[in-house]
């Protein structure tokens, strides 16, 4: 009888929590990240992910009241487990992460494959397309990656296999710091999205030309989702985000944002996947 009473109390608690959310029409969420990129205070016109996030917030059937907590990429997953209404943005799905987080039905963004980024003046150090086997013939080469970041199944396997050639950077703004190390000659290349590097150089006013080499056998598109705490509140946030995607006009706006952002060449690679997201 006592066990039945406990179960009834738990069920009642869930009902009350959901009723409160519905009544208030407001969901408080905490975005975990290295900065307040998703605050809406930054002009999102030139940033695909911010633009899409702002659209989803506007279209949400329940108001999302957003707070921010600055944490490193590696720390964010631990905080996601500790908090009951936290979310991390633009994350790949993995089996381990699905055990601890509720994921959005649709990706926040779809990116072209990650490239090997190197300075144009150092182009002769690599052959195109880049193969990790090139590292075996030139042991002095050093590549940079971000600690606790998932690069996709194939790339993660190569990073592990060639670990002695890989420098891993953790902490706040680790992606930007890897670019600084590349510019300073402390790294020969980094694994990153082309537009991310070009955007950082432009924002910092750095006049340095980089080249992006395709990586052999790496053609996987990178789908970044919103992942929230695996709790009642986290599930409610994900439900609101999923509802935003189904609003009239949102899917086409989402596709158009990607096409306009990446340009004709990359768009040809992305469009079949973008179209399929909303027809499944």
C-alpha positions as CSV (number, residue, x, y, z in Angstrom):
1,X,0.0,0.0,0.0
2,X,2.8,2.4,0.8
3,X,4.4,1.7,-2.6
4,X,1.1,2.5,-4.3
5,X,0.9,5.8,-2.4
6,X,4.4,6.8,-3.4
7,X,3.6,6.0,-7.1
8,X,0.4,8.1,-6.8
9,X,2.3,11.0,-5.3
10,X,4.9,10.9,-8.1
11,X,2.1,10.8,-10.8
12,X,0.4,13.7,-9.1
13,X,3.6,15.6,-9.1
14,X,4.1,15.1,-12.8
15,X,0.5,16.3,-13.5
16,X,0.9,19.3,-11.3
17,X,4.2,20.2,-13.0
18,X,2.8,19.9,-16.5
19,X,-0.4,21.8,-15.5
20,X,1.8,24.7,-14.1
21,X,3.7,24.9,-17.3
22,X,0.5,25.0,-19.4
23,X,-1.0,27.6,-17.1
24,X,2.0,29.9,-17.0
25,X,2.6,29.6,-20.8
26,X,6.3,30.3,-19.9
27,X,9.2,27.9,-19.7
28,X,12.4,28.8,-18.0
29,X,15.5,27.3,-19.7
30,X,19.2,27.7,-19.1
31,X,21.5,27.5,-22.2
32,X,24.9,26.1,-21.4
33,X,27.7,27.4,-23.5
34,X,31.0,29.2,-23.8
35,X,29.3,32.6,-24.3
36,X,25.9,34.1,-24.7
37,X,25.7,33.5,-28.5
38,X,22.0,32.5,-28.3
39,X,20.9,35.5,-26.2
40,X,19.3,37.2,-29.2
41,X,21.4,40.3,-28.3
42,X,23.8,39.5,-31.1
43,X,22.8,40.4,-34.6
44,X,21.8,37.0,-36.1
45,X,21.5,38.1,-39.8
46,X,24.9,36.7,-40.6
47,X,24.8,33.7,-38.3
48,X,22.7,30.8,-39.4
49,X,22.3,29.1,-36.1
50,X,21.3,32.3,-34.2
51,X,18.9,33.2,-36.9
52,X,17.2,29.8,-36.7
53,X,17.1,29.8,-32.9
54,X,15.5,33.3,-32.9
55,X,12.9,32.1,-35.3
56,X,12.1,29.0,-33.1
57,X,11.7,31.2,-30.0
58,X,9.3,33.5,-31.8
59,X,7.2,30.6,-33.1
60,X,7.2,28.7,-29.8
61,X,3.6,28.1,-28.5
62,X,5.0,28.7,-25.0
63,X,7.2,31.6,-24.2
64,X,10.8,30.5,-23.6
65,X,12.4,32.5,-20.9
66,X,16.1,32.0,-21.5
67,X,19.0,32.3,-19.0
68,X,22.7,31.5,-19.7
69,X,25.5,29.7,-17.9
70,X,29.0,30.0,-19.2
71,X,30.7,26.7,-19.1
72,X,33.3,24.9,-21.3
73,X,32.2,22.4,-23.9
74,X,33.5,19.5,-21.8
75,X,31.7,20.7,-18.6
76,X,28.3,21.4,-20.3
77,X,27.2,17.8,-20.4
78,X,27.8,17.4,-16.6
79,X,25.8,20.5,-16.0
80,X,23.0,19.2,-18.2
81,X,22.6,16.2,-15.9
82,X,22.8,18.3,-12.7
83,X,20.2,20.9,-13.8
84,X,16.6,20.1,-14.6
85,X,16.0,22.8,-17.3
86,X,19.3,23.1,-19.1
87,X,20.0,22.8,-22.8
88,X,23.0,22.7,-25.0
89,X,22.9,23.8,-28.6
90,X,23.9,22.4,-32.0
91,X,25.0,19.0,-30.8
92,X,25.5,15.8,-32.7
93,X,23.5,12.8,-31.5
94,X,25.4,9.9,-30.0
95,X,24.2,6.8,-28.1
96,X,25.9,8.0,-24.9
97,X,24.3,11.4,-25.2
98,X,20.8,10.0,-25.9
99,X,21.0,8.3,-22.5
100,X,21.3,11.6,-20.7
101,X,19.5,14.1,-22.9
102,X,16.2,14.8,-24.7
103,X,16.9,15.8,-28.3
104,X,14.9,18.0,-30.6
105,X,13.2,16.1,-33.5
106,X,14.7,18.4,-36.1
107,X,18.3,19.6,-36.2
108,X,19.0,23.2,-35.3
109,X,21.5,23.3,-38.3
110,X,22.8,21.1,-41.1
111,X,26.5,21.8,-41.9
112,X,28.7,20.5,-44.7
113,X,31.4,18.0,-43.6
114,X,34.2,19.2,-41.4
115,X,37.4,20.1,-43.3
116,X,41.1,20.3,-42.5
117,X,41.9,24.0,-42.2
118,X,45.4,25.2,-42.7
119,X,47.1,28.5,-43.6
120,X,47.4,29.1,-47.3
121,X,51.1,29.7,-46.8
122,X,51.4,26.2,-45.4
123,X,49.4,24.5,-48.1
124,X,52.4,22.5,-49.3
125,X,52.4,20.6,-46.0
126,X,49.3,18.6,-47.0
127,X,47.9,16.9,-50.1
128,X,44.3,17.4,-51.1
129,X,42.2,15.6,-50.3
130,X,43.7,15.2,-46.9
131,X,44.2,11.7,-45.6
132,X,45.2,10.9,-42.0
133,X,47.8,8.6,-43.4
134,X,49.7,11.6,-44.5
135,X,50.6,12.1,-40.8
136,X,52.5,8.8,-40.9
137,X,54.9,10.2,-43.5
138,X,55.4,13.5,-41.6
139,X,55.5,12.8,-37.9
140,X,56.1,16.5,-37.2
141,X,52.6,17.6,-38.3
142,X,50.3,18.5,-35.5
143,X,46.5,18.9,-35.8
144,X,44.1,20.6,-33.3
145,X,40.7,19.5,-32.0
146,X,38.4,20.6,-29.2
147,X,38.1,18.6,-26.1
148,X,34.9,16.6,-25.6
149,X,33.6,17.6,-29.0
150,X,32.1,14.9,-31.3
151,X,33.2,15.2,-34.9
152,X,31.2,12.3,-36.2
153,X,31.8,8.5,-36.1
154,X,34.4,8.4,-38.8
155,X,36.4,11.4,-37.8
156,X,36.3,10.5,-34.1
157,X,37.8,7.1,-35.0
158,X,40.7,8.8,-36.9
159,X,41.3,11.2,-34.2
160,X,41.7,8.4,-31.7
161,X,43.9,6.4,-34.0
162,X,46.3,9.2,-34.7
163,X,46.2,10.6,-31.1
164,X,49.9,11.3,-31.0
165,X,49.5,13.8,-33.8
166,X,46.5,15.5,-32.2
167,X,46.5,18.4,-29.8
168,X,43.3,18.7,-27.8
169,X,42.2,22.1,-26.4
170,X,39.7,22.4,-23.6
171,X,38.3,25.4,-21.7
172,X,36.3,28.5,-22.7
173,X,36.5,29.6,-26.3
174,X,38.6,26.5,-27.2
175,X,37.7,26.7,-30.9
176,X,38.9,30.2,-31.2
177,X,42.1,29.4,-29.3
178,X,42.9,26.7,-31.7
179,X,42.7,29.2,-34.6
180,X,45.1,31.5,-32.6
181,X,47.5,28.5,-32.3
182,X,47.3,27.9,-36.0
183,X,48.1,31.5,-36.8
184,X,51.0,31.4,-34.3
185,X,52.5,28.4,-36.1
186,X,51.9,26.1,-33.1
187,X,49.6,23.9,-35.1
188,X,49.7,22.8,-38.8
189,X,46.0,22.4,-39.2
190,X,42.7,22.1,-37.3
191,X,39.5,20.2,-37.9
192,X,36.7,22.7,-38.3
193,X,33.9,24.1,-40.5
194,X,35.2,26.5,-43.1
195,X,32.7,29.3,-42.3
196,X,33.5,29.2,-38.6
197,X,37.2,29.9,-39.3
198,X,36.5,32.6,-41.8
199,X,34.0,34.2,-39.5
200,X,36.4,34.3,-36.6
201,X,39.2,35.9,-38.8
202,X,36.7,38.5,-40.1
203,X,35.4,39.4,-36.6
204,X,39.0,39.8,-35.3
205,X,40.1,41.8,-38.3
206,X,42.9,39.2,-39.1
207,X,44.1,39.4,-42.7
208,X,45.2,35.8,-43.2
209,X,44.1,33.5,-45.9
210,X,43.2,29.9,-45.0
211,X,42.4,26.9,-47.2
212,X,39.9,24.1,-46.4
213,X,40.9,20.7,-47.6
214,X,38.3,17.9,-48.0
215,X,39.1,14.8,-45.9
216,X,39.2,11.4,-47.5
217,X,36.1,9.3,-46.9
218,X,34.5,12.0,-44.8
219,X,31.3,13.1,-46.5
220,X,29.0,13.0,-43.5
221,X,26.8,16.1,-43.1
222,X,26.9,17.4,-39.6
223,X,23.5,17.7,-37.9
224,X,23.4,19.8,-34.8
225,X,20.4,19.3,-32.5
226,X,19.2,21.0,-29.3
227,X,19.6,18.7,-26.4
228,X,18.0,19.4,-23.0
229,X,17.9,17.8,-19.5
230,X,16.1,14.4,-19.4
231,X,13.5,15.7,-17.0
232,X,9.9,16.9,-17.1
233,X,11.0,20.5,-17.7
234,X,13.6,19.5,-20.3
235,X,11.0,17.4,-22.1
236,X,8.5,20.3,-22.1
237,X,11.2,22.6,-23.6
238,X,11.9,20.1,-26.4
239,X,8.2,19.8,-27.1
240,X,7.9,23.5,-27.5
241,X,10.9,23.6,-29.9
242,X,9.5,20.7,-31.9
243,X,6.1,22.5,-32.2
244,X,8.0,25.6,-33.5
245,X,9.4,23.6,-36.4
246,X,5.8,22.6,-37.4
247,X,4.4,26.1,-37.7
248,X,3.4,27.2,-41.2
249,X,6.4,28.6,-43.2
250,X,9.0,27.6,-40.7
251,X,10.4,24.6,-42.7
252,X,10.8,26.6,-45.9
253,X,12.4,29.5,-44.0
254,X,14.8,27.0,-42.4
255,X,15.8,25.6,-45.7
256,X,16.1,29.1,-47.3
257,X,18.4,30.2,-44.4
258,X,20.7,27.3,-45.0
259,X,20.9,27.9,-48.8
260,X,21.5,31.6,-48.5
261,X,24.1,31.1,-45.8
262,X,26.3,28.5,-47.5
263,X,26.0,29.5,-51.1
264,X,25.5,27.6,-54.3
265,X,28.3,25.0,-54.1
266,X,27.6,23.8,-50.6
267,X,23.9,24.1,-51.1
268,X,24.0,21.4,-53.7
269,X,25.4,19.1,-51.1
270,X,22.9,20.1,-48.4
271,X,19.6,20.5,-50.2
272,X,18.6,16.8,-50.5
273,X,19.0,16.4,-46.8
274,X,17.3,19.7,-45.9
275,X,14.3,18.7,-48.1
276,X,14.1,15.3,-46.6
277,X,13.9,16.5,-43.0
278,X,10.4,17.8,-43.3
279,X,9.0,15.0,-45.6
280,X,9.7,12.0,-43.4
